Amino acid sequence: MAPPIPKAGKETSQSATSLFWWLWKDYLHQYKWLLAGAILLMAIEGSMLAFLSRMVQPMFDDVFSAGDTNALYWVGFGVMAIFIIRACTSSGQKILMAYIKQLAAAAMRRHLLRHLISLDSAFYQTHPPGQLIERVQGDVGVINSVWGSIVTALGRDLISLFGLLGVALWIDWRWTLMAVVGIPLLILPSLLVQTYIRRRSRNARQIAGQISTRLDEVFHGINPIKLNSLEDYQAQRYDALLRKSIEVNVKTAAGQAAVPGLIDIMTGIGFLGVLIYGGSEIISGEKTNGEFMAFFTAMGLAFDPLRRLGAMAGQWQMAAASVERLQYILNLHPTILSPAEPTTAPTGAPQITLKDVHMNYGELPVLRGASFTARAGKTTALVGASGAGKSTVFNVLTRLVEPSSGEVKINDIPINAVDLQDLRSLFSVVSQDAALFDETLRDNILLGRDDVSESDITKVLDAAHISDFLPNLEDGLDGQAGPRGSKLSGGQRQRVAIGRALLRDTPILLLDEATSALDTKSEAIVQSALEKLSEGRTTLVIAHRLSTVRNADSIVVMDQGQVVDQGTHDELLERGGIYADLYNMQFKRNEE
């Protein structure tokens, strides 16, 4: 048995440094030169504020007080040049950052989706689609937004802050110390706020996943909701999640606002001290008005980058919660793998053998020593009550799940000795729930293949009876199938699935209740196509309607995970037992 998949919500806290290193190493380093260019532009943009504040002193002392006409022109053109440079560098770095963020987000989502697809089927039993969609879309979106803000804060705002503080120190270091003396007192409150924000951000991301799951279930189950008058019930469940989301996001926003708010308070206290102390120096003539205005401008302009840098810690905690959620997923690995030295897959229609196969789903035994042989090139039917283990046999054969013990062989080759993709390339599956994509019928049949000629497609369409209904579709083969094939009837979807299988042309065919949901006319058409499909293949059929398998070469009777009988239809009826009871029950029901 594969080890149990850990449940969602078990993410472990890591330092900001380790999380950012992971982000850089896995995704951002490939854009390092673009990032370097963006950061250079940010640095130039940020430094312009220092130059602007420095121009205030000659503006007041040389132009306004001294009346120097020459100073008027060079100060005026200097200020204009500062704003032009700032405008160009600001636009350039924003465009570059937007491009890099899009590339990085695409890389993260591409990697995450490929990884999720590689995980075992058991993973999806505990992780609903909505939660996974939120991790791929929502969590990546949060990370992408925040890391870009952090780079901008470090590349532009930090330069601005240092430059402006440099101007302030150049004017008067005592005024500068007095203005910022309270900032170190914010370290402890800031650390406490960061912990609070990360905890709330985890809750926010989990609730966002629950909201996505609720919407996914509502939209996919819209007909049952309408038929059972569940509109208000589902809307109320959604409303409850929205209320939770509002509550946790407001608390997160409150935490984010705390540090900039404290910075405002400390800055106000510092400015009060500077005004009292510096004002007395100006009155006494020790400092000029221009010096004080340059200092006041520098510190005033430093206020915004300082607040943004203060808020950066809270923003990073939001991203850290999403990074932890992604790392949790990426640290999971499939347990059903190809062997290190795979055996060549068998060719032709093979024999399939199960010997004493045991299989559990958690603590629940599903197969309990199942044994049977499906002869090469013949049709073998699996029958029995619901829960007898029939579908699990299909999952075991295709290695969607691993048995805890027993042997499963194809032509005397153990299935776990064959490369996983080579093994699955031996099978075509047609089930009662034909999975179609919201693409054209052509795309749904070809499934990405580009080596199929039009004549081969026509043969498949005719053999699967797809060509019977194509003229009734607006765009024919190039018409959209709709979400999950909703634009087609059940019988039409089944025929498309059969067309896929015909085109796939594999030696083994698995039919899982392929006609159970069809009306009599559609069933006859689909059954005809299935018979065509089964020719020359080893076919395993699951069917509850025994009338559809009476002509099978062999019928395997299953009960509670065990094979209790095997033979032809006539042999099983003659022996009596479970098959005879099931057949007689269905025969009497049909007569009624």
N, C-alpha and C positions, 0 to 999 in steps of 0.2 A: 504493500500500500504506500502511496505517496504520503509524505508528512503533511499534517494539516496546514492549510493556508492561514497565516495570521490575520486577525481581524483588523479592519480599518480603525484608525484612531490610536495606534500604538507608536506614533512617531516619537522619536527621542530628541530632546533639546541638544543643540550644538552651538558653539560659539559663532559670533558673526563672522570672524576671520575664516573659520573652516568652511562656512556656508558660502562665503564669497569666493573662496579659493575653488570650491567645487564648481561654482557657476563659471568662473574664469577658465578653469582647466578643461571643462567638458564642452563649453559652448562659445565663450567670448574670445578666447585667444586667437581663433582663426580670423577675427576681424581686427586684430591688434593695430594694424597700420591705419585703418579707417578711424579707429578709436583715438589713436595718437593725433591724427589730424583734427578730429573734433575737439579733443582736449586742448590742443594748441590754440584753436580759435576761441574756446571758452576762456583760456588764460588771458588772451589779448582783450576779449570783451570785459572780463572782470577787472583787469588792470586800468581800464579807462575811467572807472569811478575814482581811483586814486588820483589820476591826472586831473580829473574834473575838480575834485576838492582842492587840489593844489593851486588851481587857477583862481580860486576865490580870493586868496590874499592879494595878488596884484590887482585884481578887479576892484577891490575896495580901497587898497592903499595907494596904488599908482593911478588908477583911472578916476574913481569917485572922489577920493580925498585930495590927491595931488593934481588932478586935471591933466594928466599926461596924454596928449592926443596920439602919440605913437603907440603907447601902451594900449590904448583903446582898440587899435586895429589888430595888433598881434594877439591880444587876449581874445578878441572876438573871433578871429580866424582859428585860433587854437581851440576854443570851445567847439566851434563848428566841426573842425577836423575830428575832435574826440567823438562827437555824436555820429559822424559818418562812419568812422572806423568801428564804433560799437554796433551800428546798424548792420554793417556788412558781416562782421564776425558773428553776430547773434543769429542772423539768417543762415549763414553757412553752417554753423555748428548744429542748429536745429534740424536742418535738412539731413546732414550726415547722421545725426543721432536717430532720426526717424527711420532712415534706411537701415542702420545697424540693428535697431530694435526689431524691425520687421524680419530681418535675416535671422537674428538670434531666436525670436519667438518661433519662427518656422522650423528652425533646427531642433529646438526643444520639443515642439509638438510632433515633429516627424520621428524623432528618437523615441519619445514616450509611446506613440501609437505602435510603432514597430515592436517595442518591448512588450506592451500589453498584449498584442496579438500573439506573441511567442509563449505567453504563460499558459499553464494547463487549464483545461476546462473547469476543474474544481475551483479555481480562483473566482470564476464568474458566478459561482453559486453563493458567494458571500459578499460580492461587490456588485451592486446594481448598476445598470448602464448610466443612469443619471449622475451617480457619484463619479464614475470614471470620466464622463464627458466634462464634468466640472473640473476635474484635475487636469485634463488635457487643455481645456479652453480657459476656465476661470483662474486656476492657480498659475498657469503660465502667463496669463494676462497680468496678474498682480505682480509677479516677479519681474516681468518685462518693464512694467511701468515704474516700479520702485528702483531697479538697478540703474535705469536711465536717469532718474531724479538724483540718485546718489552720485553718479559720475558727474552730472552737471553741478551738483553742490560742491564736490571736491575740485573740479576743474575750473569752475567760474567763481562760485561764491567764496571759496577758501582764498583764492587769489585776491578777490575784491576785499575780503576782510583783512588779510595781511597788508595789502597795499594801503588801505585806508588807515589801519592802525599805525603803519609806518609814517604816514603823513601826520597823524595826530602826535606820535612820539617826537617827530622832528620839530613840531611846533612847541610842545611842552610835555615832557614825560610825566610830570606830576599830575597834570590834568588827565592824562590818559589812564594812569593807575587809579586815580580817583573814580573815573567813569566805569572801569571794569572790575573794581575791587570785589563786587558781590558775585561775579560769575562763578568762581570756584565753589561757592556754597551750593551750587545747583547740581553738583556731581552725584551726591547720594540720592536726592529726589529723582534725578534723571534715571538712575539705575533701577529704582523701584518702579518708575513709570514704564520703563522698557519691558520689565518682566510682566507687568499687568497687560500691556498692549499685546505681547506675544500670546499670552493665554487667551485673551479675548479674540485675537485674530484666528487662532486655531478653531475656536467655537464658530466664528463667522464663516470660515471656509467649510466646516462640516455642515452647517445649516444651509449654505449655498448648494452643497452637494445634495442635501435632502430635497431642496426646492427643485433642482434639476430632475431628480428621480421622480418626484411627484408629477411634474409636467410631462415627463417621458411616459409615465404610466397612464396619465389622463389622455394624452393625445393618441397613444396606441390602443387605448381601451375605450375610445369614444362611443362606439356602438353599444357595448354592454352598459356603459354609464347612462346612455339615453333610454335603453330598453328597461333598465331597472330604476329609472327616475332618481339617479344619484348625483344630479347636477349640484344641488345645494350641499350635499354631503361632501363631495370632492372639493367644492369651492371653500367650504368651511375648513377642511384640512389644509388647503393651500393658504388660507388666511391665517391660520394658527402658525404656520411656518414663517409667513411674512412678519407677523408680530414678533416672533423670536428674532428674526433677522434684524428688524428695526432696533430692538432692544440692544442686541450685542454690538451692532455697528455704531450706535450712538455712544455706547460705553467705550468702544475703541476710539471713536473720534474725540471723546472727552480726554482719554489718555494722551492722544496725539497733541491735543491743544494745551496740555498742562505745561510742558517744557517751554514752548514759545511764550506762554503766559507768564511763567516765572522769570524768563529772560526780560520781558517787558518791565516787570516790577523792579528787578535789579537795575536795569538800565535807567529807569526813571529816577531811582534813588541816586545813582551815579551822576546823572545829569544835574540833579539838584545841588550836589556837592560842587560840581564844576562851575555852575552858574554863580554860586555864592563866593567860592574862592577866586575863580577867574574874573568875575565881575569886579571884585575889589582891586585886582591887579590892573584892569583896564582903567578904572577910575583914577588910580594912582599914577597912570601913565607908563607902567612897566611893560604892558602889552598893547599892541595896536588893535583897532577894530577889525582890520583885515586878518590878523592872526587868529583872533577869536572866531570870526566867521568861517575861516578855513577849517579850524578845529571842529567847530560845531557842524559844519557841512560834512566833514569826514566821518565824524561819529554818527551823524544822522543817517548818512548813506550806508554806514556799516551795520545799522540796525536791521535792515531787511536780510542781508546775507547771514547775519548772526542768527536771526530767527529761523531762517530756512535750514541752517546747519543744525540748530537745536531740534527742529522737527525731523531731521534726517534719521535720528536714532529710532524714533517711533515708526517712521516709514519702513525702516529696515526690519523691524520686528514683524511687521505685517508680511513682508516678503519672506522672512525666515520661516514663518508658519507654513507658507505655501511651499517653500523649498523642502522643508521636512516632509511634507505630504508627498512630494514628488520623489524624494529619496527613498521613502518607505516603499513606494511602488517599484522603483528601479533596483532596489536591493532584493526584491523577490526574483526568483529564477525558476524556470520550468524544471520539473523533476522527470518528465517523460522526454528522454533525449535519444538521439541516434547513437548506436554503438561506436566505439572508437575505430574499430575495423569491421565495417559492415559487410555482410554477405550479399552477393548479387541477388536481386529480387527474381522470383520465378517468372517464367514467361508462359503464355498460353493460359487456357482456363484451368485453374489448379484445383486440387483437393484441399479442403479445409478441415482441420481436426482440432477439437477441444477435448482435453483430457483432465478430469478432476479439477476444474477451474473454480476457485473461490474468489469472491469479490465483495467488499463491504463499502457502503457509503457511510463513513463515520463509524458508528457502532452498529449500524443496520446491515445485516447480511443480505446481499441481493442474489449472488450466485453461490450455491453450496454444493460444490463438487459436480458441476455441469460437465457432461461428456457426450459428444456426438461427432459424426463425420458427415460432411457435405461432399458428395461425390463430384469429381471434376466434370464440368460441362453440363451438370444436371441442376434441376430446381429443387431446393430444399425449403420447406415451409416451417416456421416456428409458430406454434399455437399454444394457447393457454390463457388463463385469466389475467386481468390487469395486475401488474406487480410480480408476475412469474419470472421476470428477468430477461425477456426477449430483447428489448431495446438495449439492455446492458451488454448482451452478447455482441451487438453491432458496435457499441462503443469500445469493447475490449478488442475486437478484430481490427479496428482502425486506430487503436492505441490512443483514444481520447481519454481512457482511464487504464490503469494498470491493475491486473489481478494480484491478489496477495499470494496466491500459489496456483500451481497447475501449469499445464502446457497448452499453448495455442500455436498451431503450426499451419503453414501454407506449403503444400508439397514437401512435407517433412522438414521445412525450414522454420525455426522459431521466429515469430514475428518481431521479437525484440533484437534479433540478429541482423535485421534489414534496416537500411537507412530510413528514417522516419518519412521523408518526402517520397522516397521510392515505394515504401509500403503503401502510403495513402494514394499513390498514383495507380495502384491496382484496383481501386474501388470507385464505383459510381453509386451515388445514393439518390433515391427518389422517395420522399416521405410525404405524409399526408399534409404537412405544412410546408409547401414549396417556398423556399426563401428567395424571393425576387428583390432586386434592387430598384431604386427609383431612377432607372435609366431606360434606354430604349430596349425593345425586345431583342434587337440584334446584339446589343451589349450584354443582355442577360443570358443569351445563348452562347456567345463567343467567350465571355468571361476573360477578356484581355488578350485572347489569341488573335494573331494577325497573319497566320499562315493557312487560313482556310479560304478556299476558292468559292466563288458564288455558286458553282455547280454542286459543290459539297454541301453548302448551306441549303440549297434547294432540296437535295436528297433528304437531309435531316428534317426539314420542314414537312415534307411529304410523309416520311416514315412516322413522325411523331404526331401527325394530323394537325400540325400548327397551321399549315396552309389552308385548312378548312375554314378557319375564322379570320385569317389575315384580311380578306377583302372587306370585312365588316369594321375594321379599325381605320380611323381617320388617316393616319400616316403609315399604316401597314407595319412592316418590320422596323421602321424607324420611328414608330410612335412610342411614347413614354408608357412604361408599365405602371407608374404611380407608386406612392409609398408602399413598400412591401407587396407590390403587385396589385394594388387595390383597384386599378382600372380593368382588371381581368376577372373573369369568373373563376371559381375553384377548379373546374375542369380545364380551363385554358391555362391556368397557372401550372397544373400538373403536366400538361402537354409541353409547356416550355421547359419544365424540369427534365422531362424525358428527352427532349431535344438536346439539352445539355449533356445528358448521359450518353446519348448516341454519338455526339461529337467527341466526347471524351474517350469513347471506345476502349474501355478498360476490360480486363478479363473477369472481374468479379462485379456482380450487381447486387446491391442491397435495396430491397423494397420494404419500406416501413409504412404499412397502412396506406399504400399509395392511392387506393380508390375508396377509402372508408367514408369520406365526406362528400361523395359525388352522387348525383341522381342517376337513375338507371341508364338513361341515354348517354350521359357523359361517362359513366363507368364503362359502358360497352366500348366506347371509342378509346378511352385511356387503356383499358385492358388489352385491346387489340394492339395498341402501340407498345405496351409492356411486353407482350408476347414476341413482337418483332425485336424488341431490345434484348430479350433474354436469349435469343438464338446464339449458340456457340459460346455462352458464358456460364460460369458457375454462379448461380443465382440463389440468394437467401431471401425469403419472403416472410414478413410478419403480417398476419391478418387476423382480425377478430371474426370477420365473416368467412366461415369455413367453406362456403360455396365457391369462393374465389381461389382456393388452394386444393380443391379435391383432385385436380389433375397433376399436382406436383409429383415429382419422382419419389420424393421421400418427405414425410411429415414428422417433425420432432415435437413431441408434446412436453411442455414444461409446466412445472408446478412448484411454487415457492423456491425458485432458484435451482431446481434440479430437473434433469431430463428423466421423465418417468416412462416414456414409451417412444418408439420410433418405427415407422413403417409407411406403407402406402395407405391411401384413404380406405380402400376395401379391407385391408389387413387390420387396420385400427378399429374399424366398425365391427368386424368379426370378433375381435378380442374383447370388445367392450371397454370399460374404464372411462377415464376423463374425456378422451376425445369423443367417444361415442355419446357420452352424456351431453357434452357441449353441442355436438352436431344435432342430436335429437331435440335439444332445447330450442336451438335456432330453427330447426325444421318446423316444429310445432308453432313457434311464434310467427313464422312466415305464413303458415296455413291460416292462422287466426287473422 
